[in-house]
């Protein structure tokens, strides 16, 4: 398969993300460094940022508050039962930032998240709003070995 430009990689990531309500957030436990995966509702912005809401008591919130470096997996695993060659994956590596309600960015991020996932309103209102600034996005299309990566500054 031909190489993809950074714009094409982001376009493929958005295509996969638009079809999914949730993804897997991977955080790191501060006490022993082990990874912790959690399913969260999300929205992927055109710039490759991941927006999600999280209740304050959750393990992934506690982890993110102490170690903000995270990874986020989006995939269409629902196709595995009937069209497994179409299994696409997107991995976003980056830094999670809590966006407080008094931050001027809060309303735009919150509205974008809730527009995609109405249920995320609940998790965000009783918890926090986070945005993952991407350091790297990797897209794997289908079952082939090709990986397409774009690095962000």
Buried (B, 14 or more C-beta within 10 A) or exposed (E): EEEBEBEBBBEBBBBBBEEBBBBBBBBBBEEEEEEBEBEBBBBBBEEBBBBBBBBEEBEBBBBBBEBBBBBBBBBBEEBEEEEEEEBBBBBBBBBBBBBEEEBEEBEEBBEBBBEBBEEBBBBBBEBBBBBBBBBBBBBBBBEEEEEBBBEBE
